[in-house]
């Protein structure tokens, strides 16, 4: 990777150098922390190109008022030829206007850095475990899983781009009652494959036709050994084989979206090796689990309810509204007890944890956060933990709800949707709204060729750029950085838009919000299309001006770098930058 700094990083370094100079002059105390000094675009673009809060956050330590310190900072900044103006606003913010040369230099930086433009070391090699999808291994992926899958995968890519080593993890819930139901459903299809008329699938079993191939494979391998055998003889084997078959199906479905996990952690294996017992022992050692009576259920108490002594985790100590049992009255682990052990396992190899959950799991967030907070306290180090809740997606076709899939039994499969509209449409669309907001996915609208369809709008911008570069090459004209001084205010406005990318990456990674990249790309595409449209009425505004090779070379260089930024952003979303449409 090149050592070249992007514009925002370069000007942050300039501000830092000024603060160093003020320390040397005695205007700032030596060794004062600059950790909270920010250099970023102002909220109102009319105030300038960049703003810094340096005077605001350092004035107290300098034993002066912010405006007085700002005046000293501005005095130094105005000496820099790359800064056209430095003004103090309000109580002590400093707004900077950059010389045009700074934006032309940023174009050169994009060209030099290429696919690394926007990449940063902000993550400081902090290891992050991102757990996402984690659907029960009882059938193919459906659209209820899709949004969380895309959000998690894009977030993992974003964090890596921002300097974090990332582990992509899937938690296989293969220890609960649902996998026994799966095994019984597979046994029914096994008997069917042996020629038995099983009739309608009994209520309580999975009705989807996706289990027919599993039953056929079991029949071909095992013959009729288990056709009439008691359940205790075949349940463990059918459970293991059916789960393995479902995980193969799930992995294939995820691959259609370009999603591949690093780790598949088995709940059954977690329990087999005694991780929950180890977690309980650790928690008791730290006085975080005690034996106590579970509170009666809120509201009307069931007639058969009896107080039972259970091992309770002190989750109220960490903000939960009641202490939580980690075992049931029969001695088996509660979901929470198993999850607690699982998060302890994840934390052993990560510095921070992120879970992507469906919004229907909102009720368990507080207790898992309490568990990780307890782990942080016990380990004597903070373990940042974030849960991102993802709302469901309503599938529509021309505004009407989509009918369910016969093959799946009761839902629309992810594979059917991807096969109809394509991976890129699905992935980008899932990131066009904040994950906590409800989403409609209309098959008619997501393939519409209009500005109202964000994935089309962004991909069309890249296709236009590619077409322009091909046309220029056909006419013997190539991108050239030698005459960037020919680029005027309108072209540089486009550069200013593209130059936000490194900052957007860092902010999106810090906030754990990959949808910000999709929003940025839509705005950049809009700025590009707006400049392009100027050429419809004014030929001298076109990218290719046949009679002016020098200007054409500079504009093609501009187009090529906007295309590079679009590709970099789309790559983070797992979306292809198409060459033509």
PAVO-553606 format. One record per residue: residue in one letter; x, z, y of N, C-alpha, C, O in turn. Coordinates in steps of 0.05 Angstrom, whole numbers, plus 5000, padded with zeros to 4 digits. Last residue first. Example, Ala and Ser with C-alpha at 12.3 -4.5 7.8 and 13.67 -1.06 7.14 Angstrom:
REM residues 2
s525751424955527351434979525851575001526851615023 a526451564886524651564910526451564934528551694934 
END
This chain:
REM residues 581
x450746184967448046264959446246024960443846044954 x457646364953455546184962452846274952452646424933 x460646804939461946594955459846394966460346274987 x458747504941458447224932459647024951459747074975 x461448064922461247914947461147624939463147504932 x457848514878459648284882459248154909457048144919 x458049224880456548974885458448744890460448774904 x459649744882459449614856457949354857456649264837 x460449984929457750004919457449874891455349884879 x465749844937465050124935462250164923461750364909 x465049294945466449384921465949684916465649774893 x462749274995461049204971462449304946461049394927 x467249405026464849575026463149525001462249714988 x470648975015471549245010469149435008469049614990 x467548545034468248565005469148844998468348954977 x467348665089464848655073465448685043464148825029 x472748615100471448875103468848885088468249085075 x473548065091475048265076473748545077473548685057 x470147835129469547805101471048005084469948105064 x473047975174470348085171469548065142468348245130 x477547655163477847945162475148085161474848295148 x475447135168476647215143476947525141476547635119 x473847125221471847105200472947215173471647355159 x478847155247476847365251474847365228474247575217 x480846675229482246925222480447155225480347335208 x477346335254477346345225478846595215478046705194 x478946435307476246515298476046525267474646695256 x484146235306483746515313480946605303480646825292 x483145685294484845855277484446145281484346305262 x480045545339478845545312480545715293479345865277 x483845575379481645755379480345775352479545985343 x487245145360488345415364486045625364486245835350 x484044685359485144795334486145085337485945245318 x479144425387480944645395481944795370480744995361 x475544055370477543965390479444185399481144135416 x472344335334474044115324476244045344478443985337 x471444955323471244785347473244565343475644605347 x468445385282470045145281469444975305467244865308 x465145785300467645865288469545625287471945645291 x462045655365462245635336464945715326466945705340 x461745635418461645905407461945895376462046105363 x461245115434463845235439463945525428466145645428 x455745005424457844905405460545035409462045075390 x450545395431453045345446455245255427456445435415 x446445465395445745355421448245275437448045105455 x449145635350446845455347446145315373445345085373 x452846025363453745745360451545545356451945305359 x450046485360450746395386451546095385451045945404 x449846605306447546465318448046375346446646195356 x454546885298454246615286452046465300452346225306 x453247365322455347195334455146915323455346715339 x449247535287448647505315450747325328450047145344 x451947575238449847375241449247325270448747095278 x455348015252456447755245454347535249454947325261 x451648425260453448345283454548065277454847905296 x449348445209447748385232449348285256448648095269 x453748615179452548345174450848255197450948025205 x454249125201456348925205455348645200456048455215 x449449355184449949325212452149125218451948965237 x450249325128447949195140448349145170447748935180 x454749645123454949365116452549205128452948985137 x452650155137454750035153454849735148455049575167 x449050235095448050225123450050085141449449915157 x452650265052450550055053449450015081449149795090 x455350725068456850475065454850245066455450045080 x451551125064452551055091454150795090454250645110 x450651215011448851035025449750955053448950755064 x454151604995455051324992453151135006453950905012 x455652195014453352025020454151725019454751605039 x458952655021457952574994455452394997453452434983 x461352765067458552845066457352785038455152865033 x466352545056466252825062463352925060462853155050 x464952005049466152155026465852455031465252615013 x463151885100461351855077462352015053460752145039 x467851955130465452115135463552115112462352325105 x471251565107471951845106469552025111469252225097 x468151095116468951175089469651465088468651615070 x467851085171465451115156466051205128464651375116 x473250995184471951245192469451295176468851525168 x474050475163475550705153474350975160474351165144 x469850185194469850215165471450455155470450615140 x470150055247468950315240469250385211468950615203 x471849535251473949745252472850025247474350215244 x467249235255468649245229470649475228471149585207 x466049315310464149395289465549425262465149625248 x470449095335469849385339467949485317468249715308 x469848565320472148715309471549015312472149165293 x465448445351465148425322467448585308467048715288 x467648485400465448665394464948675363464348875352 x471048065400472248335397470048535392470648745379 x467547635409468947655384470047945379469948045357 x465947765461463947755440465247775412464247905394 x470847745491469247995489467247995466467048195451 x475247295454474047425478472347665471472447775449 x481247055430478747185423477747345447479147505459 x486246895445483946725452481246845446479146755455 x489647245422489047295450486847115460485647165481 x490847045373488647225375487847295404485747405409 x494246645353493046615380490646795383488546715393 x496146765303498146715324496846695352498246735372 x493446805256493547045274495347005297495947205311 x488946345229491546395240491446625259489646655276 x485645975177485846225194488746265204490646215189 x486045255185486345495169486345745188487045715211 x483844595177484144825195484145075179482545115161 x482344125151485144175157485744405175487844415188 x477244095135477943945160480843995169481643925191 x477244415092476644135088477343965112478043725110 x477944905118480144795101479744505096481644345096 x472944955142475344935158477644815143479044645153 x469745005096469344775114471844735132472744505136 x471645495076471945245060471644995078473144805075 x470245835118473045805112473545555095475545415098 x464645775115466045695139469045655134470245465144 x463645995065462945715070464445605094465445385094 x465146525073466546365053466046065058467945905056 x461346665112464146675119465746495099467446345108 x456646605082457046445106460046435114461046225121 x457447005044457246725035457746535059459046325056 x457247455076459747395063459747095054461746965055 x451847415094454047425113456647345100458147185111 x449247445045449047195060451247185081452346975086 x450047975032451347775016451347505030453147345027 x446848215073449648265071451148055055453147955063 x441747995061442847975088445848015088447347865102 x440748145008440947865015442447835041444247665044 x440548705015442548594997442948295003445148195003 x436148785053438948845059441048715041443148625051 x431248415074432348475048435348525051436848335053 x429948245124428748495115429748585087429148805078 x432147755129433547975142432548245132433948445133 x431147425066430547485093432147725103433447865088 x429347225011431647125027430947175057430146985071 x427747714962426947554985429347475001431147635006 x428448054922429747794919429047604942429647364941 x425648494936428448534932429948274927432448264927 x420148344938421648374963424648394958426248304976 x418448304885418248074902420048094926421347904935 x419248814864420648584852420648344870422548184870 x420249364901418349154897419848904888421548794902 x420950004899422549784890420649564883419449564861 x420750544944419150334930421050104923422650014940 x422751214946423450934947421450764932420650824909 x423651824984422151664964422851364968423551274990 x430052114996427651995006426251834983427651714966 x434752284976432652484976430052374987427952504987 x438251864984437251914957434952114956433352114938 x436751415037437851675029436651745002434251704998 x436750725019435450955031436951205022438351205002 x439750354994438850285021437150505034436150475056 x441550404943443050534964442150474992443550535011 x438450084911438350374906439750534927439350774930 x440149584928437549684936437349984932436150124949 x445049524902444949544931442349664940442249844958 x443449524847445349724857445049744887444849974898 x439749084843438949354835440749564849439849754861 x442948654860440448724874439649014869438849164887 x446948664821447648704849445148784866445248964883 x444348554771445748814776446048864806445549084816 x437948224771440848234773441948504781440648654795 x432548154760433448124788436448134792437448054813 x431948174703430148004720431447954747431347724757 x435748504682435648234672433948054689434347814690 x434448984708436948844714436948554705437948384719 x429349084683429549044712432148894719432148714735 x430749144629428748934637429048874667428848644675 x434249584631435249314623433349094631434248884640 x430950004645432949914665433849634657434249464675 x424049944627426949984620428649874642428049684656 x418550334643419950074648422850114644424150284656 x415050704591416450674616417750404619417850254599 x412950804540411550914564413050884590412351014609 x415150454501413150654494411550744519409150744518 x418750054505419750324509417750534501418450764495 x415749594495418049654477418849944480419650074460 x412049584537411149634509413449714491413049894474 x412749884599413949714579412949784551412950024543 x407349894649409450014632410349824610409049624604 x406549494708405549604683407949704666410149604669 x407649684776408449524752407449664727407549904724 x403049684831404649824811405249654786403449504777 x403549174881401949294860403749444840405949334834 x406948904916405449134926403749284906402649494912 x409548534884407748444905405848664915403548614922 x410349034843410648744842408548634861406148624856 x414149644841411849484850412449194845414749114843 x416050294822416350004817413749854825411549934816 x418750824856416250704848416650394845417450264864 x423551284837423151014847420450914837419850924813 x424851974855423951764837423651504852423451494877 x430652244890427752214886427151974867428851804863 x435852664874435052384877432052354871431152424849 x440153144899437553094887436652814894436652734917 x446453374887445053164902442453104886442553024863 x449953954894447953824878446453624895445353694916 x456654174896454454044910452553924890453353794870 x461654634905459754524886457354414902456254554919 x468354864908466154724922464254594901465154464883 x470755424891470255174876467855044889465555104883 x475755854915473255714920473055464903474955314901 x478556344873478956104889476255974892474655974874 x477956754837479456814861480056564878481756574895 x474856724792477456584791479156644816481556594816 x470357004810471957104787474756984786476657124779 x468556674851469356944857471157054835473157184840 x467356204822469256194844470356474850472756514854 x463356404789465856304777468056294798470356374792 x459456494827460556724811463256644799465156804798 x458455974842459556164862460756404848462856514857 x456355784796458955674804460155854826462555884827 x451556084795453456104773456256004781458256134775 x449055924842449856204839451856234817453756384820 x447955404828449855454850450855744849453155794855 x444255504788446855384781448855414803451255464798 x440155724819441455884799444055774790445955914784 x438655304854439655564865441155724844443255844850 x436854884821439254854838440455124845442855174843 x432154894794434455014781437055014797439055114789 x428354614823427954904819430355044806430555284808 x429654074821430254224846430154524841431654674854 x428853704783430453934775431054114799432754294797 x426153274804424553464788426153704779425053894768 x429952954827428653154844426953344829426353564839 x435652904783433052814792431753034808432253274804 x442452994805440153074790437652934801437452864824 x449153014802447052844812444552884794444652824770 x453953484821451953414802449853234815449053294838 x460753604831458353484842456453404819457353274800 x466054054843464053954825461753834841460953944861 x473154114850470554104862468653974842469453794827 x477554114819477654294842474954304856474454484872 x477654134746476954014772477154214794476954454789 x477954364697479554124701478953984728479653754732 x474454784696477254834687479054604693481454634695 x469554614710471154724732474054774723475854794739 x467254484661467954274680469954374701471854234709 x466454994639468254804626469154584645471554514646 x462755204674465355334672467355144659469755134667 x458554854663459854834689462554984690464454904704 x457355034611458254754615459654734642461754594644 x455555544619458055504604459155224609461555194611 x450955414648452955584660455655544646457755514659 x447955134610448954994634451155154648453155034658 x446755544574448455314565449655174589451955094589 x443655864607446055974594447955754585450355774589 x439455514621441255614642443855724630446055674640 x436855454573438055214586440155304607442255194609 x438956014532437155884550438455624561440855594559 x440956064464441656034492439455914508438055724499 x437856534419438856264426439356254456438256414472 x435457024412438357014411439456744419441856724424 x430057064420430957014392433956984390434956924368 x429657124475429157364458429957324429430457514415 x435156734501432356784496432057034479434057144469 x440456844550439456804523436456854522435356994539 x440856904603442556694592441956654562442856454550 x436157014655437057064628438756834618438256604624 x437757184723436856984704437857044676440157114672 x434957544779437057514759435957344736433657354730 x432057204835431957394813434257344794435357124793 x433356864877431257064882430757254858429357444861 x440456784894438056714879435956934883436557154891 x445056964921442956844936440456754921438556654933 x448457234888449456984901447156824913447356584916 x445957654866448357714882449357474897450857494917 x442257424835441357524861443757594879443457584903 x444857324787444657104806443657194833444057054853 x447457614742446857724768446757504789448357494808 x444257464681446357394700445557484727443357444736 x442457864626441657744652444157694669445857874672 x440457914561442857894578442157734603441457504602 x434358304556435858054552438458074569438558224588 x428958654530431658684541433258424535433458344511 x422358494549424458474529427158504543427658394564 x415558634558418258654569420358664546420058814527 x410958134537412058394533414858414545416358214544 x405057764540407657814551408558104546406958284550 x400057614524402057664502404757724513406757744498 x397357514571396557744554398657824534399058054527 x401257344629399957274603399457524587400957714588 x399657534695401457584672399957514646397757604641 x398857124750397457264729399257294705400157094694 x404757164790402057094786400757254764401457484759 x411057124754409557154778406657054775406256874758 x412657484694412157234708410457284733408757454733 x416558094700414157954690413857694706414557684729 x423758074692421358124708418957974696419357764685 x427358304636426458074652423958144667422158264656 x431558854633428958754628428258514648428758534672 x438558754613436358874628433758744622433658544606 x445358764609442958764593440758904608440959134615 x449158324653448358584643445858564626444458354627 x454357964683452157964664451658244655453558394649 x458358094716456457894726454257844707452357694713 x463058384707460658524714458558334727457258404746 x467158114684467158124714464558244724463858214748 x465858144631468358264640468458294670469758484681 x461357834631461058124627463558274636463458484648 x463757334638461957434659461457734656461257884676 x466657284591468057274617466257404638467257554655 x462557294553464557494553466057514579466557734589 x459756824568458457084570460457314570460257504586 x463556434557462656474584461356744588461856884608 x464056494502466356544518465556594547466656774561 x458856334488459756604481462156684498462356904508 x459055794505457155984518457956274512457756444530 x463155584470463555604499461555794512462355944530 x463355504413463055774425463555804454464156024464 x463355024389466055144393465855414408467855534415 x457854904390459254934365461955074367462755234350 x456654844444455655084430457155124404457655354396 x459254364453459754594471458954854457460455054458 x456654044417459454104413460254354429461854524420 x451654014442451854124415454754204409455154414397 x452953764490451954034491452154164463452854404461 x458553364501456353424483455553714485457253894483 x460552934551460753204541458253274526456053254536 x464152394560461452454550461552724537462652754515 x468052134613467552354594464652374586462852354604 x467851684644470451764632470051964610471551964590 x462851164643463751444647466451494634467151354614 x460950594678462450694654463450974660464751014681 x456750094701457350384701458650464675457650404653 x454549594709457349634715458249914715460149984729 x449449544691449749624720452649644728453249714750 x450449464638449049244653449249294683449149104699 x452349954624454349734627453049504642454449354657 x447650234615449250294639451350074645451850014668 x446149994566444449964590446050024616445849874635 x450350164534449949874538448249834563448749644578 x449450714535452050604546451750304552452750204572 x444450734509444750824537447250714550447250614573 x445850554458443850414474444150474503444050304521 x449450954443450350674444448550514461449450344477 x445851384444448051374464449251104465450151014487 x442551244402441451244429443651244450443351114471 x446151304359444951044364443851024393444150824406 x447151854363449351654366448351384372449451244389 x442052054352443352104378445551904383445851794405 x441451874299439651774320440851814348440651644365 x445452154272445551864273443751754295444451554308 x443952694282446552594290446652294293447652184312 x438752704259439152774287441752654297441852524318 x439752564206438152384222438452444252438452264269 x442653034191443852764191442352564208443652414222 x438853454199441453454213442753174214443753084235 x434153274166434053304195436853304209437153154229 x434353254110435153014126435353064156436652904170 x432953744089435153594076436153374095438553314096 x428753944118431254094120433553934108435853984115 x424453614102425753574128428453714130430353604142 x424953384033424053574053425753544079428053464078 x424252684016425752934016424653124037423553034057 x422152184015420252404009421652674009420452874002 x426651894034423951814041421952044037420152084054 x432051944027430752154042427852094049426652214066 x433451513993434351783987432651994001431952203989 x432550973993430151153996430851443990429051603984 x438250764032436150714012433850904016433250984038 x442150824070441451064054439451004032439051174014 x442750324096445150484087444450694067445950744048 x437750124106439649954093442050114082443050044061 x435450564133434350474107436350304092436650334068 x438450574179438550804161437450724134438550814113 x437050084202439850134195440050364175441650354156 x431550174210432449954192435250004183435949954160 x431550584248430450624222431350424202431850484178 x433950304289435250534279434250594251435750654233 x430249894300432849824290434350064278435950024259 x425850254319425650084294428350004284428850024260 x426450484367427450634344427250484318428250564297 x424050164404426950164404428150324380430450294374 x418650234408419650054387422750054385423849944366 x416450904421417750654429418850494405419750604385 x414251404412412851164401414350904406413550704394 x416552014388417151804407416051534397416751454375 x411352504373413752344366414152124387412252064401 x406752694393408952884392411552754383413752864386 x402252354351402752484377404952694374405052834354 x404751864305403352114311404152224339406352184348 x403851184310405851394313404451654321403051654341 x399350904262399950974290402051194290401951374274 x402550724199400250734218401150784246403350714254 x406350674161406250934175403950954195403451164206 x407050414102405250374125404950644139403450814129 x413650294078411350474080409650404105410750344126 x418350004076415849874068413350044069411249954062 x422750214099422750204070420150094059419750084034 x421450224152423250014143423349994113424049784102 x418250694151417050434156418750204147417750014135 x422251064143420151034122418750764125418150634106 x424750994192426250954167424350904144424750724128 x420851154228421650874228423350804203423250574194 x420951704214418451554211419151254210418051104193 x426151834229425351854200422851694195422551564174 x425751784284427451594269426751604239426851394226 x422452224293421451954301423151744286422051544277 x425852634278423352594263422152314268421052184251 x429852574317430452544288427952484272427952324254 x426852684363428052424360428652374330428152154320 x425753214354423553024356424552744352423252584338 x430953404358429553434333427153244332426553124311 x431853304411433353134391432253174363432653004346 x428553664437427953384440429453214420428452994412 x430654174430428454094413427853794414426853684395 x437854084442435154184446433154084427433753924409 x442753854440442454104426439654214428439054434418 x444453434472443953374443443553634427444053634403 x445253194527443553414519442653374490440353294485 x451353024551449452944530447853184521448953364508 x453352884614452753114597450653034577448352974584 x458452494638455752484628455352714609456852744590 x462952394693462152534669459152504664457452494682 x468752174721465952094719464852214692465852134671 x473452474761472452454733469552394734467952544745 x478152264810475352304802474952284772476052104760 x482452434861482352364833479552444823478652674827 x481052204927480552414907480952294879480052074873 x481551824968483851974960483452194939485252354934 x477351494979478151685000480251884991480852075004 x476551224933477551074955478551254978480351184993 x474151644904476851544896478151394919480551424924 x469351684932471251914932474051824924476051914935 x467051184919467651254947469651474948471551464964 x466351224864468151014875468951084903471251044911 x462651654863465251674849467251474860469551544865 x458351414891459651654902462451684889464351754903 x456951014855457950944881459351174894461451134907 x455151344813457351164808458651074835461051054837 x450851634836453251774825455651594822457851674828 x447451214850448451394871450951534860452951554875 x446350984799447750834820448951014841451150974850 x443851424773446151294761447751144782450251164783 x439451524805441651724803444151614792446351694799 x436651044795437551114822439851314822441851284836 x435551034739437150834752438350924778440650884784 x431951364714434851444713436551274732438751354739 x427251104721427451374732430351474732431051654748 x427850644693428350634722428350904735429250944758 x431250844632428950734647429550754677431550874685 x435250724575435150804603432550684616431850454610 x432350874510433850704529433550814557431750974563 x432451544481431451274484433051124504435051224515 x434652044480432252004463431051724466428951664456 x438652384505439252164487436952104468437252114444 x436952504573436752594546437152354527436152134532 x442052314621439352294610439252394581441152364567 x446452334655445952564637443052554626441852774623 x447452154715445652044694444852274675442652384679 x453552504729451152364736449852224712451252184692 x458352894758456752874734454152734742452652824760 x464652874780462052774787460452734762461052554745 x469853274799468253194776465453124785464053284797 x475653174835472753204836471553114810472152894801 x481653434860480353324837477353384838476553614841 x484953244917483153444907481453324884480053124889 x488452904944488752934915487053164903487753274882 x486452864996488753034990489053104961489853324953 x482452565017481752734994483952924986483553114971 x484952235053483552465063482752665041482552905046 x487751785048488752015032487352265041488252485036 x483951175042485251385057486251605037485651595013 x481850505055482750705036484250925051485650865070 x481250135095479250345093479950565073478850785074 x484449645059483449715086481049905082479149845069 x486049465010486549745016485549835043485750065051 x485248925009483349094993483849384998482149554991 x488648865069487048735050485148915035483449055048 x492848995104492049195084490249075063490149175040 x493348525136495648635121494848825099495948815077 x488248455157489448245141491748355124492148275101 x487548935184485648865162486948655144486848675120 x491548885222491749095202489949045178490649095155 x489748465253492248425237492448635216493448575194 x485448725275484948495258487348435241487148385217 x488149105306486549195282485848965264485848995239 x490248795346492148915327490649015302491749005280 x485548695373486848465360488948565339489248445318 x484749205392482849095373483948855359483448805335 x489049265426488749455404486849345383487249385359 x488248885466490448845446490149035422491048965400 x484449095499483648885479485748855458485148785435 x485249805504485849535512485049345491485149405467 x479850285500482350165489482749885501480849745507 x477950865530477350575528480050445521482050475534 x475951515512478051315515476951035513475250975496 x473952145535473151885526475351685532476551675553 x474152815520475752595531474852335519475052305494 x470553405539470953175521472552965535472352925559 x469253805575472053765568472553555547474853535537 x464053845592465754085594468654045586470254225590 x463453165613462153425608464153655610465853665629 x469452795603466552805605465553085599466653235582 x474952455630473952715620470852715624469852645646 x477851845607476251995626475252255613474752265589 x482251335605481851595593480351765613481451835635 x483350645591482150855608481751105592481151105568 x486550355559485850235585484650445603484850425628 x491750445517489450585527488850485556490450535574 x496350195506494050125489491550255498489350195488 x500150415539499050155547496650065529495049895537 x499851085559499950905535498650635542496350635550 x498851415600501451275600501651075577503450905577 x494251675590494151445608496751295610496851075620 x495752115559494551885546494551635564494751415554 x497752485597499552365578498352105566499751905563 x493052595625495452515640497452375621498552175628 x489752795585489152535597491552425612492152185610 x491953305578492053115556491652825567493052645559 x490953535628493753505619493953305597495853145595 x485453525628486853385649489753335641490953125646 x484253875586483553585584485153425604486053205598 x485554365608487254255586486753955583488653805578 x481354385645484154395655486054285633487954145639 x476954375612477454145631480354145641481553935645 x477254865582477554595570478154375589479754195583 x481755365611479055255607479354965596481354835602 x486455755572485655605596482855495591481755535569 x489355925527488756115549488055965574489056045596 x489955625484491855565505491355745530492655725550 x485755785454488455865444490555815466492655945466 x481755545484481855835481484555925473485656125484 x482854985479483055125505483355425502484955545516 x481954715432484554845435484755015461486655165464 x477054475431477654655409480254805413480755005399 x476954165479474854365473475654565452475054805455 x481253825476481254035496479254245491479654485496 x479553495431482053655430482053885451482654115444 x475553155419474753425427477153615430476853855431 x475452475439476852695425475852965437475352985461 x473151805426472952065441474452275425474652255400 x473251095437473951335422473551585439473551565464 x470850735473471350655445471950895427471150885403 x465450945517468150865511468350785481466350765467 x460251025531462151225541465051145535466951265545 x457150655505457650605533459750795545460850755566 x456150865455458350675457459050615487461250525492 x454951515441454051305459456351115464458351185477 x458251815407455451745399454351515415452851345405 x464951545403462951715416460151635406459751405398 x469151535345467551385365465451575377464351745363 x474352045344472251885332470651735353470851795377 x478352545329478452305345476552105331477052015309 x478653255330477553005319477852785339477752825364 x481453855310481553645330480553385317481553305296 x481854255273479154175281479053965304476953905315 x487354325265485654235242482954135251481753955239 x491354495295489954265305487954155285486953935287 x493855135311492554965291490954735305489454785323 x500055215344497155245345495855045325496754815323 x505655205348504455245322501455275321500255355301 x506155475413507455345390505955405365505055635361 x500855365461502555545445503655395421502455225409 x501454865511500054965488501855155473504355115472 x505054805551502254805559500454885536498154965540 x510354755537509355025540506455035549505355255553 x512354275524512354335553511454625557511754735580 x511354265470514154265479514354345508516354475517 x505854225472507054465460509954495470510854705478 x505353725493504453945509505454215498505954395513 x507253425450508753425475507953655493509653775506 x503253525413505953615407507653625432509253815436 x499153255439498953545436501653675429502253895437 x501152735433500752855460500553155458501853295475 x500752685378503452675391503252795419505152925428 x495252695372496852905360499652915373500653135378 x493952215396492952465408494652695397495352875413 x496551865360497351865388496452135402497952255416 x493751965313496552035314497552045343499252215349 x488851755328488952035321491852135322492452355331 x490451225332489851375357489651675352490151835370 x491351115277493551075297492951235322494751365333 x486351195255488651365246490851345267492151555273 x483550785280482751065284484951255276485451455290 x486350325262486150395290485450685294486650825311 x490850455207488450335218488150445246489350645254 x497950365199495650545204493250375215493650185229 x502050115148500650065173498250245175496650285157 x504550145101504650385117503150355143502950545159 x500949845045502449825070502450095085500550255082 x501750004976500050005000501850005025503850145026 
END
